[in-house]
């Protein structure tokens, strides 16, 4: 039998197993099919396809990299000596081309034993081309020595592409301090050492870091030796004996406390700033337990020599990164125990750890295959939550992934493995992560846990320390399950889009059959027709019958024997599908679904359906109130939202329930949302006002920020008396609440709140802070105040290295500029004041012009131009 027929046999078996069901199908007519075929053929003949992005061809394979590095923070330079051990991959070679961006080359030589023989070379801004001394075959190794200076800060384009970063961490009143760290994904490490900077290059490595004695260092692998040089510096020697890809190489240098932990006999270390040493194990909570769980679940023990995690300043461009044995996190992950109440780091810790199997041990051979790294890491978080906190908790997390993907798909749909990607960075989106994770969940459900995890173990063992593509994963699942899975991989990994389903029902009293009608309404021409094995549950007479069916046609009809009309027909009972759906359940069926189905997504869909149907309906309102008692956090919070959005009056009994929740609910976010609901629904009630004021003493900074906002809006004069005490807490959430309030109220004396924080580098790293200050300044009638503010904002802009925040400052200037233009257009004041306003507007024009002239980021300029053009169009 031809292999491609196997999926259709599988579908037939599934239908036979549905013993009490039968399927009636409606398919396109032969004429329709012929028309579609003709139209498709015509389009294919004229279609212009985007360029294919292949895996990088390897001519010279770097098998080992040795780096000896020192640094000048003042000059932002790296002084390096690289020794590369290389073998021709297959063909004979007499030339070596390396990625080396903006290098000053001092020497290139062939190393034989201890002898160096100079080699001729050519260097440009991107590459180093070396003429070898002779032709080498793939049975020979040769070593190249390169003495160089790297200048990553001189790389043209944007800050996010520098690869290595010199970061000033000095705070007011503290001695000079800095960090040096790297971010290699994607293809960025060639800014600080010469290499084949592609994901399908793997090597072992040694790194020698010479640094000031006061600093700690981190790199991949184990710290073998730390030697004092007798001149105030120290050289740390890091060695990784197992191969990994070039973009996963890391160095990090700074003032750190190292908190030691362990898993089995493997060292686990947490690098945090000294102020957070006592919180380190909570910041990276449950790390050893996660390593044990993943090792057991995958049937493959953690494969590396150590596991370290480190916090970096100004690491906003990545958030977190799975560098082999040395994971990096942005500064926002560094929290106190109290701050962790408002959101821990557990999901990201699990994500980055799971990468050490999927991404580091097995690495996508090209960026179009990125989902083989990111989908697994995304799903790793689900697996951890499922193990640690239960299926309901994990499902709440996974459902958020579906929402994120569907939101992005409104603007863009592409193949999950996207060989026609415009740019490698476009791969980091809701498809590679969220959709990919959901697809793995769907595959697990289809095959069952035993086959799914056995296949993952097979996949890991068969491809360890190698590169993989989508078909390697498919073959591992086929080898384990004995089933041809091309149908699944073609529609989900190598296809785009998702099914859109219209579901309706009819009970036939005569035949005693429940009919279910399912139509695929997506653009079939663009996204294809999906084959969807699912379960359908029938709830009747206090019991549940489950049927396996396969959706495979434009329109499918399923018939189930049922002695009485079911209370509920639950399509996709496991809630596996990646889809959009219109489900024509009645109000009573949705109420039954909320009260009787087990899954989080079932309950959410029931609540959402009732809200859309009629949120003022009393029965629907009763469900929203009932949700407040749910053990599922997201259901409770959704109940609050729908109650808050409902335009009805609530009884005192509900008010008392909400006051109790605001005070005693164990989840900080729920307490904060409850405070907002109290504020909206019982604004002038004395007991709710007391609840808001009481919450100013909550353990959660998030809850305090919600309460402060509400207190300020209830009684501004009284609320302002709380602000100094709140600001003494010096927490971002509270500071942003104050900034928002000051921005909206526009009281001139509050200007010092903004300027003092900008001048002392104490402003929160947030887009919104500058937006709030812009709102504040636009409300001012004082030209003098604006004149004082302009140099403060310009100085803050010039000190800000992250382009995302710089563009926010520029937008702030632009809003002021437009505000003055509007004032001058309809001027009704004195000529003197008009001249002053004209001068300020001119000054703003010059500031924007000056800042743009000095700006190196072409991406920032492009985004800012689009922002201004959009304003003109509006």
Beta strands, then each sheet from edge to edge (+ up, - down):
strand 1: 21-26
strand 2: 60-72
strand 3: 77-88
strand 4: 93-99
strand 5: 103-112
strand 6: 115-118
strand 7: 121-123
strand 8: 127-136
strand 9: 141-150
strand 10: 164-168
strand 11: 178-182
strand 12: 202-212
strand 13: 216-219
strand 14: 222-228
strand 15: 233-245
strand 16: 251-254
strand 17: 257-263
strand 18: 266-272
strand 19: 306-312
strand 20: 320-321
strand 21: 326-330
strand 22: 362-364
strand 23: 466-468
strand 24: 499-508
strand 25: 513-520
strand 26: 532-540
strand 27: 543-551
strand 28: 555-561
strand 29: 568-571
strand 30: 579-583
sheet 1: 1+ 28- 25+ 24- 30-
sheet 2: 6+ 5- 9+ 3- 2+ 12+ 15- 14+
sheet 3: 4+ 8- 7+
sheet 4: 10+ 11- 16+ 13-
sheet 5: 17+ 18- 19- 21- 20+
sheet 6: 22+ 23+
sheet 7: 27+ 26- 29+
end
